[in-house]
C-alpha cells in the first residue's frame, strides 16, 4: 500500500520556561533556565531542593474550577497544551469528520500527585477508607487523552503510551502511523507530566538520579559538562496536531513541517542505566533514518536526550558518532533539557516541538550551562553550547530514552525535502 504523508499543523506548549509556544520558543533561543527552588511543598529535608516547575499558571484561566478539581495537574496541563494546538491548527470543528480525528497521548507516570494525596490522607486517618470518588479517574495515565477527546468530540483512535521518558515520542510515532496507514485524518498527540511532588522527588532522589546542586539551581542541568551530577526534574505538556497532507492542503492549513519517520528500539541491558556503548541509542536512530528513507548525511541536527547524567550523555554521544560518522561533526547537537529540565513522559513532545521550530525559524536552541569540557566526550561534536546558532535546518531528529531501556526517535523535515 502507498503510505500517506503526515504533516504538523498545530502546536501547543506549557513548560517551565514558557506557558505557550511563543514564550517557550523565546525561552529556548535566549537560553533561559527554568530551574528554581520548589514551591509546591517544603523540600528542605530532601537531597534536592529545586526543580523546573511551571510558573505563573492559574488553571482557572483555562478550565472551569469545578472541572479542574476533577483532574490531576498532568491532565490539566494536557488540556491547556492541546487547546493551544487545536486553535493553532485553525480547524472548523463543525466541518471536521470527528470519527477520523483521534488522540494518542503520552505520560510516563500520570496522576502521581493525586495518588500521593489520597494515600497520605488515608494513612493519616483511623483506617476508615475515605477516598475521593475521582481518585482513580484523576490518577490513571490514560485519562488526559480521554479529557481531550471528550472536549472536542474526537471519536477516532484514542489511547496512551507509557514508556517512561520515551512516552510522548512513542505517542507521536503511533499517531504518525495511524494517519499514514489511513486510519485517521487528524491526531492530537504529545504528552504531559506533573511529577514534581513529594513522591516524585523523593523517589528520584533515592535513585541518586537528580542533581543536588542546591546552591546554584539555574546551572544544575549541565548536559555534556564534565561536572554534571544528574538531571533536573521538570513538568508541563507539549501538544502537536498531526494531519494527513492532502487533508491539510484541502482546508488551507498552515503547515509547519512533515513527519519523516520514527524509530524504536530497546537497550535490553539494565532497568535504569543506558547501554555503555549506546547500542540501543544507535539502533533507534538507524531505525528512524531507515523509516524516513533518508541518509545520515541528510540530517542537520539532533535534539539529544541529553539528561545531564554522567552515563547517559556519554553513551548517546558515542551512538551519534557511530550513526553519523564524520558527518556528526558538521551537525548541530543540542539538549533543551539544560533549560526545561527533564519532563519525563512529556519530554519527547516539547523537544520535538523545539526541533520543528528550529526548522521554521532557522535557529538551533543552545545547550546552556556548559563550563568544563568532558574529556570522555569527543570535543569535535558541536553541542551548540551556551548560545543559539543560526542555521538553515531541513532535517532534525529528536531522541528520547526511558527507564527500562525504551528508546524512541522521531524525524521531522522541511515540507518537500
Secondary structure, 3 states (H helix, E strand, C coil): CCCCCEEEEEEEEEECCECCHHHHHHHHHCCCCCCEECCCCCCCCCCCCEEECCCCCCHHHCCCHHHHCCCCHHHHHHHHHHHHHHHHHCCCCCCCCHHHEEEEEECCCCCHHHHHHHHHHHHCCCCCCCCCCCHHHHHCCCHHHHHHHHHHCCCCCEEEECCHHHHHHHHHHHHHHHHHCCCCCEEEEEEEECCCCHHHHHHHHHCCCECCCCCCHHHCCCCCECCCCCECEECEEEEEEEEEHHHHHHCCCCCCEEEEEEEEEECCCCCCCCCCCCHHHHHHHHHHHHHHCCCHHHCCEEECCCCCCHHHHHHHHHHHHHHHHHHHHHCEEECCHHHHCECHHHHHHHHHHHHHHHHHHCEECCECCCCCECCCCCCCCCCCECCCEECCCCEEEEEEEECCCEEEEEEEECCCC
